[in-house]
Every structure is written in structure tokens, then in C-alpha cells.
Amino acid sequence: MNENYYDIKELSGMFGLSEHTIRKYCNMGKINAIKIGRTWTAKESDIKEYLLSTRQKRTRKDISKHQTPPKNQTKKAVTKQAK
């Protein structure tokens, strides 16, 4: 099966991140990529896997961050609990 491969510049355009950030993610192992000479290259399947993993993390974080208080609490009671 033929698979598409992307370099840093293409990944940068896809994610809307700087090339420096993409390189950093590759070095850290956040994005599964291989270095061929001086160029990082990532398979399309690895990019999809990365996007799914970040989407799941973001969703869990957003859910816990935006929980609504019970309806019987007043605004003052919610503010007091936050402090």
C-alpha cells in the first residue's frame, strides 16, 4: 500500500504551527517521524494518530474545565467555592 509522507514545511502548513514547533514535536516524539539526513519525514497514518491523540486529550481537558455547577447553587456560592 502506498502511503503519503510529509516534511516539516507541509506539516507546518497543515497544523498552522511554525516549522520550529513541528521540529520540536518530532524531536520530543510527540509526532512519530523519522529523520532522513537533515529532514524530518512523517507518514500520513502517524499524523492521523497524532491528531486523534491530541483531540482526545483536548476533549477530556475541555470537559473537566467547563463543568457547569448544579442549578440550585447561586452565583455567589459558586464564586466562594472557586476561591
PyMOL Python script that loads the backbone (N, CA, C, O; Angstrom):
from pymol import cmd

cmd.read_pdbstr("""\
ATOM      1  N   MET A   1       0.835  -1.176   0.000  1.00  0.00           N
ATOM      2  CA  MET A   1       0.000   0.000   0.000  1.00  0.00           C
ATOM      3  C   MET A   1       0.886   1.247   0.000  1.00  0.00           C
ATOM      4  O   MET A   1       1.821   1.357   0.793  1.00  0.00           O
ATOM      5  N   ASN A   2       0.587   2.160  -0.877  1.00  0.00           N
ATOM      6  CA  ASN A   2       1.326   3.424  -0.927  1.00  0.00           C
ATOM      7  C   ASN A   2       0.800   4.368   0.133  1.00  0.00           C
ATOM      8  O   ASN A   2      -0.408   4.509   0.318  1.00  0.00           O
ATOM      9  N   GLU A   3       1.714   5.003   0.816  1.00  0.00           N
ATOM     10  CA  GLU A   3       1.319   5.943   1.871  1.00  0.00           C
ATOM     11  C   GLU A   3       1.987   7.289   1.600  1.00  0.00           C
ATOM     12  O   GLU A   3       3.117   7.351   1.116  1.00  0.00           O
ATOM     13  N   ASN A   4       1.280   8.344   1.916  1.00  0.00           N
ATOM     14  CA  ASN A   4       1.842   9.690   1.743  1.00  0.00           C
ATOM     15  C   ASN A   4       2.786  10.018   2.885  1.00  0.00           C
ATOM     16  O   ASN A   4       2.569   9.618   4.029  1.00  0.00           O
ATOM     17  N   TYR A   5       3.836  10.752   2.555  1.00  0.00           N
ATOM     18  CA  TYR A   5       4.804  11.214   3.540  1.00  0.00           C
ATOM     19  C   TYR A   5       4.851  12.739   3.492  1.00  0.00           C
ATOM     20  O   TYR A   5       4.718  13.341   2.426  1.00  0.00           O
ATOM     21  N   TYR A   6       5.039  13.354   4.655  1.00  0.00           N
ATOM     22  CA  TYR A   6       5.048  14.813   4.747  1.00  0.00           C
ATOM     23  C   TYR A   6       6.331  15.289   5.412  1.00  0.00           C
ATOM     24  O   TYR A   6       6.835  14.660   6.342  1.00  0.00           O
ATOM     25  N   ASP A   7       6.851  16.414   4.921  1.00  0.00           N
ATOM     26  CA  ASP A   7       8.030  17.010   5.550  1.00  0.00           C
ATOM     27  C   ASP A   7       7.581  18.113   6.513  1.00  0.00           C
ATOM     28  O   ASP A   7       6.387  18.371   6.670  1.00  0.00           O
ATOM     29  N   ILE A   8       8.548  18.749   7.144  1.00  0.00           N
ATOM     30  CA  ILE A   8       8.270  19.766   8.158  1.00  0.00           C
ATOM     31  C   ILE A   8       7.443  20.917   7.597  1.00  0.00           C
ATOM     32  O   ILE A   8       6.496  21.376   8.235  1.00  0.00           O
ATOM     33  N   LYS A   9       7.798  21.374   6.422  1.00  0.00           N
ATOM     34  CA  LYS A   9       7.093  22.512   5.827  1.00  0.00           C
ATOM     35  C   LYS A   9       5.618  22.182   5.579  1.00  0.00           C
ATOM     36  O   LYS A   9       4.741  23.001   5.854  1.00  0.00           O
ATOM     37  N   GLU A  10       5.352  20.995   5.065  1.00  0.00           N
ATOM     38  CA  GLU A  10       3.966  20.582   4.813  1.00  0.00           C
ATOM     39  C   GLU A  10       3.184  20.422   6.116  1.00  0.00           C
ATOM     40  O   GLU A  10       2.026  20.830   6.205  1.00  0.00           O
ATOM     41  N   LEU A  11       3.822  19.826   7.126  1.00  0.00           N
ATOM     42  CA  LEU A  11       3.166  19.656   8.426  1.00  0.00           C
ATOM     43  C   LEU A  11       2.875  21.009   9.063  1.00  0.00           C
ATOM     44  O   LEU A  11       1.822  21.207   9.670  1.00  0.00           O
ATOM     45  N   SER A  12       3.801  21.921   8.923  1.00  0.00           N
ATOM     46  CA  SER A  12       3.629  23.268   9.460  1.00  0.00           C
ATOM     47  C   SER A  12       2.394  23.933   8.857  1.00  0.00           C
ATOM     48  O   SER A  12       1.608  24.559   9.568  1.00  0.00           O
ATOM     49  N   GLY A  13       2.232  23.796   7.567  1.00  0.00           N
ATOM     50  CA  GLY A  13       1.065  24.364   6.893  1.00  0.00           C
ATOM     51  C   GLY A  13      -0.234  23.685   7.309  1.00  0.00           C
ATOM     52  O   GLY A  13      -1.258  24.350   7.468  1.00  0.00           O
ATOM     53  N   MET A  14      -0.199  22.360   7.486  1.00  0.00           N
ATOM     54  CA  MET A  14      -1.397  21.616   7.875  1.00  0.00           C
ATOM     55  C   MET A  14      -1.871  21.986   9.277  1.00  0.00           C
ATOM     56  O   MET A  14      -3.067  22.162   9.512  1.00  0.00           O
ATOM     57  N   PHE A  15      -0.915  22.103  10.213  1.00  0.00           N
ATOM     58  CA  PHE A  15      -1.260  22.339  11.612  1.00  0.00           C
ATOM     59  C   PHE A  15      -1.376  23.809  11.966  1.00  0.00           C
ATOM     60  O   PHE A  15      -1.934  24.162  13.005  1.00  0.00           O
ATOM     61  N   GLY A  16      -0.850  24.667  11.102  1.00  0.00           N
ATOM     62  CA  GLY A  16      -0.856  26.090  11.427  1.00  0.00           C
ATOM     63  C   GLY A  16       0.140  26.422  12.534  1.00  0.00           C
ATOM     64  O   GLY A  16      -0.056  27.368  13.296  1.00  0.00           O
ATOM     65  N   LEU A  17       1.203  25.639  12.612  1.00  0.00           N
ATOM     66  CA  LEU A  17       2.267  25.853  13.602  1.00  0.00           C
ATOM     67  C   LEU A  17       3.562  26.192  12.871  1.00  0.00           C
ATOM     68  O   LEU A  17       3.697  25.939  11.674  1.00  0.00           O
ATOM     69  N   SER A  18       4.497  26.758  13.598  1.00  0.00           N
ATOM     70  CA  SER A  18       5.781  27.096  12.973  1.00  0.00           C
ATOM     71  C   SER A  18       6.575  25.820  12.685  1.00  0.00           C
ATOM     72  O   SER A  18       6.349  24.777  13.298  1.00  0.00           O
ATOM     73  N   GLU A  19       7.488  25.928  11.759  1.00  0.00           N
ATOM     74  CA  GLU A  19       8.357  24.791  11.432  1.00  0.00           C
ATOM     75  C   GLU A  19       9.193  24.406  12.651  1.00  0.00           C
ATOM     76  O   GLU A  19       9.465  23.226  12.873  1.00  0.00           O
ATOM     77  N   HIS A  20       9.594  25.391  13.431  1.00  0.00           N
ATOM     78  CA  HIS A  20      10.373  25.138  14.650  1.00  0.00           C
ATOM     79  C   HIS A  20       9.580  24.258  15.620  1.00  0.00           C
ATOM     80  O   HIS A  20      10.126  23.315  16.191  1.00  0.00           O
ATOM     81  N   THR A  21       8.299  24.565  15.804  1.00  0.00           N
ATOM     82  CA  THR A  21       7.460  23.789  16.719  1.00  0.00           C
ATOM     83  C   THR A  21       7.288  22.362  16.215  1.00  0.00           C
ATOM     84  O   THR A  21       7.343  21.418  17.003  1.00  0.00           O
ATOM     85  N   ILE A  22       7.084  22.195  14.923  1.00  0.00           N
ATOM     86  CA  ILE A  22       6.940  20.852  14.353  1.00  0.00           C
ATOM     87  C   ILE A  22       8.219  20.052  14.562  1.00  0.00           C
ATOM     88  O   ILE A  22       8.166  18.879  14.933  1.00  0.00           O
ATOM     89  N   ARG A  23       9.376  20.684  14.324  1.00  0.00           N
ATOM     90  CA  ARG A  23      10.663  20.001  14.557  1.00  0.00           C
ATOM     91  C   ARG A  23      10.785  19.585  16.023  1.00  0.00           C
ATOM     92  O   ARG A  23      11.229  18.479  16.330  1.00  0.00           O
ATOM     93  N   LYS A  24      10.388  20.478  16.916  1.00  0.00           N
ATOM     94  CA  LYS A  24      10.458  20.188  18.352  1.00  0.00           C
ATOM     95  C   LYS A  24       9.570  18.989  18.692  1.00  0.00           C
ATOM     96  O   LYS A  24       9.985  18.111  19.447  1.00  0.00           O
ATOM     97  N   TYR A  25       8.349  18.944  18.141  1.00  0.00           N
ATOM     98  CA  TYR A  25       7.446  17.820  18.379  1.00  0.00           C
ATOM     99  C   TYR A  25       8.038  16.515  17.850  1.00  0.00           C
ATOM    100  O   TYR A  25       7.875  15.466  18.473  1.00  0.00           O
ATOM    101  N   CYS A  26       8.718  16.570  16.717  1.00  0.00           N
ATOM    102  CA  CYS A  26       9.372  15.377  16.168  1.00  0.00           C
ATOM    103  C   CYS A  26      10.513  14.925  17.077  1.00  0.00           C
ATOM    104  O   CYS A  26      10.654  13.734  17.353  1.00  0.00           O
ATOM    105  N   ASN A  27      11.325  15.873  17.542  1.00  0.00           N
ATOM    106  CA  ASN A  27      12.429  15.544  18.451  1.00  0.00           C
ATOM    107  C   ASN A  27      11.928  14.948  19.754  1.00  0.00           C
ATOM    108  O   ASN A  27      12.532  14.018  20.288  1.00  0.00           O
ATOM    109  N   MET A  28      10.824  15.480  20.269  1.00  0.00           N
ATOM    110  CA  MET A  28      10.264  15.013  21.535  1.00  0.00           C
ATOM    111  C   MET A  28       9.530  13.690  21.391  1.00  0.00           C
ATOM    112  O   MET A  28       9.276  13.013  22.387  1.00  0.00           O
ATOM    113  N   GLY A  29       9.185  13.311  20.158  1.00  0.00           N
ATOM    114  CA  GLY A  29       8.447  12.084  19.932  1.00  0.00           C
ATOM    115  C   GLY A  29       6.934  12.278  19.967  1.00  0.00           C
ATOM    116  O   GLY A  29       6.188  11.302  19.890  1.00  0.00           O
ATOM    117  N   LYS A  30       6.472  13.518  20.080  1.00  0.00           N
ATOM    118  CA  LYS A  30       5.030  13.767  20.041  1.00  0.00           C
ATOM    119  C   LYS A  30       4.464  13.369  18.684  1.00  0.00           C
ATOM    120  O   LYS A  30       3.389  12.777  18.591  1.00  0.00           O
ATOM    121  N   ILE A  31       5.204  13.702  17.641  1.00  0.00           N
ATOM    122  CA  ILE A  31       4.855  13.276  16.288  1.00  0.00           C
ATOM    123  C   ILE A  31       5.844  12.183  15.907  1.00  0.00           C
ATOM    124  O   ILE A  31       7.056  12.392  15.942  1.00  0.00           O
ATOM    125  N   ASN A  32       5.322  11.025  15.546  1.00  0.00           N
ATOM    126  CA  ASN A  32       6.174   9.915  15.154  1.00  0.00           C
ATOM    127  C   ASN A  32       6.716  10.191  13.750  1.00  0.00           C
ATOM    128  O   ASN A  32       5.989  10.091  12.762  1.00  0.00           O
ATOM    129  N   ALA A  33       7.989  10.537  13.679  1.00  0.00           N
ATOM    130  CA  ALA A  33       8.620  10.877  12.400  1.00  0.00           C
ATOM    131  C   ALA A  33      10.037  10.329  12.383  1.00  0.00           C
ATOM    132  O   ALA A  33      10.619  10.036  13.427  1.00  0.00           O
ATOM    133  N   ILE A  34      10.576  10.198  11.190  1.00  0.00           N
ATOM    134  CA  ILE A  34      11.962   9.749  11.059  1.00  0.00           C
ATOM    135  C   ILE A  34      12.778  10.864  10.417  1.00  0.00           C
ATOM    136  O   ILE A  34      12.268  11.672   9.641  1.00  0.00           O
ATOM    137  N   LYS A  35      14.040  10.880  10.761  1.00  0.00           N
ATOM    138  CA  LYS A  35      14.930  11.885  10.202  1.00  0.00           C
ATOM    139  C   LYS A  35      15.775  11.228   9.119  1.00  0.00           C
ATOM    140  O   LYS A  35      16.526  10.286   9.370  1.00  0.00           O
ATOM    141  N   ILE A  36      15.630  11.749   7.924  1.00  0.00           N
ATOM    142  CA  ILE A  36      16.419  11.266   6.790  1.00  0.00           C
ATOM    143  C   ILE A  36      17.376  12.387   6.430  1.00  0.00           C
ATOM    144  O   ILE A  36      16.980  13.403   5.860  1.00  0.00           O
ATOM    145  N   GLY A  37      18.640  12.187   6.771  1.00  0.00           N
ATOM    146  CA  GLY A  37      19.615  13.270   6.594  1.00  0.00           C
ATOM    147  C   GLY A  37      19.282  14.394   7.559  1.00  0.00           C
ATOM    148  O   GLY A  37      19.312  14.209   8.775  1.00  0.00           O
ATOM    149  N   ARG A  38      18.964  15.559   7.011  1.00  0.00           N
ATOM    150  CA  ARG A  38      18.603  16.704   7.848  1.00  0.00           C
ATOM    151  C   ARG A  38      17.101  16.982   7.835  1.00  0.00           C
ATOM    152  O   ARG A  38      16.652  17.983   8.393  1.00  0.00           O
ATOM    153  N   THR A  39      16.326  16.106   7.204  1.00  0.00           N
ATOM    154  CA  THR A  39      14.900  16.348   7.017  1.00  0.00           C
ATOM    155  C   THR A  39      14.049  15.363   7.805  1.00  0.00           C
ATOM    156  O   THR A  39      14.253  14.151   7.728  1.00  0.00           O
ATOM    157  N   TRP A  40      13.096  15.891   8.561  1.00  0.00           N
ATOM    158  CA  TRP A  40      12.119  15.053   9.245  1.00  0.00           C
ATOM    159  C   TRP A  40      11.023  14.692   8.264  1.00  0.00           C
ATOM    160  O   TRP A  40      10.583  15.527   7.474  1.00  0.00           O
ATOM    161  N   THR A  41      10.578  13.430   8.318  1.00  0.00           N
ATOM    162  CA  THR A  41       9.515  12.941   7.453  1.00  0.00           C
ATOM    163  C   THR A  41       8.546  12.116   8.285  1.00  0.00           C
ATOM    164  O   THR A  41       8.960  11.284   9.092  1.00  0.00           O
ATOM    165  N   ALA A  42       7.245  12.353   8.084  1.00  0.00           N
ATOM    166  CA  ALA A  42       6.228  11.625   8.842  1.00  0.00           C
ATOM    167  C   ALA A  42       5.218  10.998   7.885  1.00  0.00           C
ATOM    168  O   ALA A  42       4.835  11.594   6.878  1.00  0.00           O
ATOM    169  N   LYS A  43       4.795   9.771   8.228  1.00  0.00           N
ATOM    170  CA  LYS A  43       3.790   9.083   7.425  1.00  0.00           C
ATOM    171  C   LYS A  43       2.411   9.660   7.742  1.00  0.00           C
ATOM    172  O   LYS A  43       2.166  10.154   8.843  1.00  0.00           O
ATOM    173  N   GLU A  44       1.529   9.588   6.768  1.00  0.00           N
ATOM    174  CA  GLU A  44       0.168  10.094   6.939  1.00  0.00           C
ATOM    175  C   GLU A  44      -0.545   9.387   8.089  1.00  0.00           C
ATOM    176  O   GLU A  44      -1.269  10.027   8.852  1.00  0.00           O
ATOM    177  N   SER A  45      -0.351   8.089   8.221  1.00  0.00           N
ATOM    178  CA  SER A  45      -1.003   7.343   9.307  1.00  0.00           C
ATOM    179  C   SER A  45      -0.517   7.818  10.679  1.00  0.00           C
ATOM    180  O   SER A  45      -1.297   7.871  11.630  1.00  0.00           O
ATOM    181  N   ASP A  46       0.777   8.167  10.781  1.00  0.00           N
ATOM    182  CA  ASP A  46       1.309   8.680  12.048  1.00  0.00           C
ATOM    183  C   ASP A  46       0.736  10.062  12.369  1.00  0.00           C
ATOM    184  O   ASP A  46       0.500  10.386  13.533  1.00  0.00           O
ATOM    185  N   ILE A  47       0.519  10.860  11.347  1.00  0.00           N
ATOM    186  CA  ILE A  47      -0.071  12.187  11.543  1.00  0.00           C
ATOM    187  C   ILE A  47      -1.508  12.046  12.030  1.00  0.00           C
ATOM    188  O   ILE A  47      -1.930  12.752  12.946  1.00  0.00           O
ATOM    189  N   LYS A  48      -2.258  11.136  11.417  1.00  0.00           N
ATOM    190  CA  LYS A  48      -3.643  10.905  11.846  1.00  0.00           C
ATOM    191  C   LYS A  48      -3.685  10.426  13.293  1.00  0.00           C
ATOM    192  O   LYS A  48      -4.543  10.851  14.067  1.00  0.00           O
ATOM    193  N   GLU A  49      -2.769   9.553  13.654  1.00  0.00           N
ATOM    194  CA  GLU A  49      -2.685   9.043  15.023  1.00  0.00           C
ATOM    195  C   GLU A  49      -2.399  10.179  16.009  1.00  0.00           C
ATOM    196  O   GLU A  49      -3.008  10.253  17.077  1.00  0.00           O
ATOM    197  N   TYR A  50      -1.478  11.053  15.645  1.00  0.00           N
ATOM    198  CA  TYR A  50      -1.153  12.208  16.489  1.00  0.00           C
ATOM    199  C   TYR A  50      -2.379  13.112  16.662  1.00  0.00           C
ATOM    200  O   TYR A  50      -2.680  13.548  17.774  1.00  0.00           O
ATOM    201  N   LEU A  51      -3.077  13.390  15.570  1.00  0.00           N
ATOM    202  CA  LEU A  51      -4.249  14.259  15.635  1.00  0.00           C
ATOM    203  C   LEU A  51      -5.348  13.655  16.508  1.00  0.00           C
ATOM    204  O   LEU A  51      -5.997  14.372  17.270  1.00  0.00           O
ATOM    205  N   LEU A  52      -5.558  12.362  16.403  1.00  0.00           N
ATOM    206  CA  LEU A  52      -6.557  11.700  17.245  1.00  0.00           C
ATOM    207  C   LEU A  52      -6.175  11.768  18.720  1.00  0.00           C
ATOM    208  O   LEU A  52      -7.029  12.006  19.574  1.00  0.00           O
ATOM    209  N   SER A  53      -4.899  11.562  19.018  1.00  0.00           N
ATOM    210  CA  SER A  53      -4.470  11.589  20.419  1.00  0.00           C
ATOM    211  C   SER A  53      -4.600  12.991  21.012  1.00  0.00           C
ATOM    212  O   SER A  53      -4.998  13.132  22.168  1.00  0.00           O
ATOM    213  N   THR A  54      -4.275  14.021  20.247  1.00  0.00           N
ATOM    214  CA  THR A  54      -4.406  15.380  20.775  1.00  0.00           C
ATOM    215  C   THR A  54      -5.863  15.776  20.883  1.00  0.00           C
ATOM    216  O   THR A  54      -6.229  16.537  21.779  1.00  0.00           O
ATOM    217  N   ARG A  55      -6.691  15.283  20.002  1.00  0.00           N
ATOM    218  CA  ARG A  55      -8.128  15.588  20.064  1.00  0.00           C
ATOM    219  C   ARG A  55      -8.733  14.985  21.327  1.00  0.00           C
ATOM    220  O   ARG A  55      -9.537  15.636  21.994  1.00  0.00           O
ATOM    221  N   GLN A  56      -8.359  13.755  21.663  1.00  0.00           N
ATOM    222  CA  GLN A  56      -8.881  13.100  22.853  1.00  0.00           C
ATOM    223  C   GLN A  56      -8.428  13.829  24.114  1.00  0.00           C
ATOM    224  O   GLN A  56      -9.226  14.018  25.032  1.00  0.00           O
ATOM    225  N   LYS A  57      -7.172  14.239  24.175  1.00  0.00           N
ATOM    226  CA  LYS A  57      -6.666  14.966  25.340  1.00  0.00           C
ATOM    227  C   LYS A  57      -7.386  16.293  25.493  1.00  0.00           C
ATOM    228  O   LYS A  57      -7.785  16.674  26.594  1.00  0.00           O
ATOM    229  N   ARG A  58      -7.548  16.994  24.379  1.00  0.00           N
ATOM    230  CA  ARG A  58      -8.197  18.301  24.392  1.00  0.00           C
ATOM    231  C   ARG A  58      -9.655  18.172  24.839  1.00  0.00           C
ATOM    232  O   ARG A  58     -10.148  19.010  25.594  1.00  0.00           O
ATOM    233  N   THR A  59     -10.336  17.142  24.381  1.00  0.00           N
ATOM    234  CA  THR A  59     -11.736  16.938  24.725  1.00  0.00           C
ATOM    235  C   THR A  59     -11.883  16.663  26.212  1.00  0.00           C
ATOM    236  O   THR A  59     -12.752  17.248  26.859  1.00  0.00           O
ATOM    237  N   ARG A  60     -11.061  15.792  26.766  1.00  0.00           N
ATOM    238  CA  ARG A  60     -11.126  15.500  28.203  1.00  0.00           C
ATOM    239  C   ARG A  60     -10.856  16.746  29.022  1.00  0.00           C
ATOM    240  O   ARG A  60     -11.550  17.011  30.003  1.00  0.00           O
ATOM    241  N   LYS A  61      -9.852  17.513  28.626  1.00  0.00           N
ATOM    242  CA  LYS A  61      -9.487  18.735  29.341  1.00  0.00           C
ATOM    243  C   LYS A  61     -10.629  19.755  29.281  1.00  0.00           C
ATOM    244  O   LYS A  61     -10.971  20.369  30.292  1.00  0.00           O
ATOM    245  N   ASP A  62     -11.209  19.930  28.107  1.00  0.00           N
ATOM    246  CA  ASP A  62     -12.300  20.889  27.939  1.00  0.00           C
ATOM    247  C   ASP A  62     -13.514  20.499  28.763  1.00  0.00           C
ATOM    248  O   ASP A  62     -14.178  21.368  29.328  1.00  0.00           O
ATOM    249  N   ILE A  63     -13.817  19.216  28.842  1.00  0.00           N
ATOM    250  CA  ILE A  63     -14.981  18.761  29.591  1.00  0.00           C
ATOM    251  C   ILE A  63     -14.805  19.081  31.068  1.00  0.00           C
ATOM    252  O   ILE A  63     -15.716  19.621  31.695  1.00  0.00           O
ATOM    253  N   SER A  64     -13.646  18.756  31.633  1.00  0.00           N
ATOM    254  CA  SER A  64     -13.444  18.998  33.061  1.00  0.00           C
ATOM    255  C   SER A  64     -13.356  20.491  33.366  1.00  0.00           C
ATOM    256  O   SER A  64     -13.742  20.923  34.453  1.00  0.00           O
ATOM    257  N   LYS A  65     -12.861  21.270  32.436  1.00  0.00           N
ATOM    258  CA  LYS A  65     -12.690  22.705  32.647  1.00  0.00           C
ATOM    259  C   LYS A  65     -14.023  23.453  32.606  1.00  0.00           C
ATOM    260  O   LYS A  65     -14.184  24.465  33.287  1.00  0.00           O
ATOM    261  N   HIS A  66     -14.962  22.973  31.828  1.00  0.00           N
ATOM    262  CA  HIS A  66     -16.203  23.699  31.610  1.00  0.00           C
ATOM    263  C   HIS A  66     -17.413  23.012  32.229  1.00  0.00           C
ATOM    264  O   HIS A  66     -18.511  23.081  31.677  1.00  0.00           O
ATOM    265  N   GLN A  67     -17.227  22.356  33.362  1.00  0.00           N
ATOM    266  CA  GLN A  67     -18.374  21.737  34.008  1.00  0.00           C
ATOM    267  C   GLN A  67     -19.272  22.813  34.591  1.00  0.00           C
ATOM    268  O   GLN A  67     -18.795  23.779  35.186  1.00  0.00           O
ATOM    269  N   THR A  68     -20.540  22.642  34.421  1.00  0.00           N
ATOM    270  CA  THR A  68     -21.486  23.624  34.954  1.00  0.00           C
ATOM    271  C   THR A  68     -21.855  23.263  36.383  1.00  0.00           C
ATOM    272  O   THR A  68     -21.993  22.083  36.703  1.00  0.00           O
ATOM    273  N   PRO A  69     -22.018  24.264  37.255  1.00  0.00           N
ATOM    274  CA  PRO A  69     -22.389  23.990  38.645  1.00  0.00           C
ATOM    275  C   PRO A  69     -23.836  23.516  38.721  1.00  0.00           C
ATOM    276  O   PRO A  69     -24.622  23.777  37.810  1.00  0.00           O
ATOM    277  N   PRO A  70     -24.190  22.828  39.789  1.00  0.00           N
ATOM    278  CA  PRO A  70     -25.587  22.415  39.958  1.00  0.00           C
ATOM    279  C   PRO A  70     -26.510  23.627  39.926  1.00  0.00           C
ATOM    280  O   PRO A  70     -26.115  24.723  40.322  1.00  0.00           O
ATOM    281  N   LYS A  71     -27.741  23.430  39.453  1.00  0.00           N
ATOM    282  CA  LYS A  71     -28.672  24.532  39.264  1.00  0.00           C
ATOM    283  C   LYS A  71     -29.100  25.179  40.573  1.00  0.00           C
ATOM    284  O   LYS A  71     -29.466  26.354  40.578  1.00  0.00           O
ATOM    285  N   ASN A  72     -29.064  24.448  41.685  1.00  0.00           N
ATOM    286  CA  ASN A  72     -29.540  25.016  42.941  1.00  0.00           C
ATOM    287  C   ASN A  72     -28.532  25.958  43.596  1.00  0.00           C
ATOM    288  O   ASN A  72     -28.871  26.605  44.587  1.00  0.00           O
ATOM    289  N   GLN A  73     -27.311  26.058  43.080  1.00  0.00           N
ATOM    290  CA  GLN A  73     -26.320  26.969  43.642  1.00  0.00           C
ATOM    291  C   GLN A  73     -26.467  28.357  43.031  1.00  0.00           C
ATOM    292  O   GLN A  73     -26.736  28.505  41.839  1.00  0.00           O
ATOM    293  N   THR A  74     -26.286  29.353  43.863  1.00  0.00           N
ATOM    294  CA  THR A  74     -26.323  30.722  43.365  1.00  0.00           C
ATOM    295  C   THR A  74     -24.961  31.100  42.823  1.00  0.00           C
ATOM    296  O   THR A  74     -23.980  30.383  43.017  1.00  0.00           O
ATOM    297  N   LYS A  75     -24.910  32.219  42.149  1.00  0.00           N
ATOM    298  CA  LYS A  75     -23.647  32.678  41.576  1.00  0.00           C
ATOM    299  C   LYS A  75     -22.628  32.972  42.670  1.00  0.00           C
ATOM    300  O   LYS A  75     -21.441  32.699  42.489  1.00  0.00           O
ATOM    301  N   LYS A  76     -23.067  33.528  43.811  1.00  0.00           N
ATOM    302  CA  LYS A  76     -22.159  33.836  44.912  1.00  0.00           C
ATOM    303  C   LYS A  76     -21.554  32.574  45.504  1.00  0.00           C
ATOM    304  O   LYS A  76     -20.368  32.550  45.834  1.00  0.00           O
ATOM    305  N   ALA A  77     -22.359  31.524  45.643  1.00  0.00           N
ATOM    306  CA  ALA A  77     -21.861  30.278  46.197  1.00  0.00           C
ATOM    307  C   ALA A  77     -20.806  29.654  45.304  1.00  0.00           C
ATOM    308  O   ALA A  77     -19.831  29.090  45.799  1.00  0.00           O
ATOM    309  N   VAL A  78     -20.986  29.746  43.997  1.00  0.00           N
ATOM    310  CA  VAL A  78     -20.013  29.207  43.039  1.00  0.00           C
ATOM    311  C   VAL A  78     -18.735  30.002  43.132  1.00  0.00           C
ATOM    312  O   VAL A  78     -17.652  29.416  43.125  1.00  0.00           O
ATOM    313  N   THR A  79     -18.822  31.330  43.220  1.00  0.00           N
ATOM    314  CA  THR A  79     -17.642  32.188  43.327  1.00  0.00           C
ATOM    315  C   THR A  79     -16.886  31.899  44.612  1.00  0.00           C
ATOM    316  O   THR A  79     -15.655  31.865  44.609  1.00  0.00           O
ATOM    317  N   LYS A  80     -17.603  31.691  45.711  1.00  0.00           N
ATOM    318  CA  LYS A  80     -16.983  31.403  47.010  1.00  0.00           C
ATOM    319  C   LYS A  80     -16.212  30.094  46.953  1.00  0.00           C
ATOM    320  O   LYS A  80     -15.115  30.002  47.503  1.00  0.00           O
ATOM    321  N   GLN A  81     -16.770  29.072  46.293  1.00  0.00           N
ATOM    322  CA  GLN A  81     -16.106  27.773  46.181  1.00  0.00           C
ATOM    323  C   GLN A  81     -14.831  27.877  45.359  1.00  0.00           C
ATOM    324  O   GLN A  81     -13.860  27.178  45.647  1.00  0.00           O
ATOM    325  N   ALA A  82     -14.810  28.718  44.362  1.00  0.00           N
ATOM    326  CA  ALA A  82     -13.648  28.863  43.484  1.00  0.00           C
ATOM    327  C   ALA A  82     -12.459  29.452  44.226  1.00  0.00           C
ATOM    328  O   ALA A  82     -11.309  29.152  43.903  1.00  0.00           O
ATOM    329  N   LYS A  83     -12.731  30.285  45.214  1.00  0.00           N
ATOM    330  CA  LYS A  83     -11.638  30.916  45.988  1.00  0.00           C
ATOM    331  C   LYS A  83     -11.073  29.941  46.931  1.00  0.00           C
ATOM    332  O   LYS A  83     -10.147  30.266  47.674  1.00  0.00           O
TER     333      LYS A  83
END
""", "prot")
cmd.dss("prot")
cmd.show_as("cartoon", "prot")
cmd.util.cbc("prot")
cmd.orient("prot")
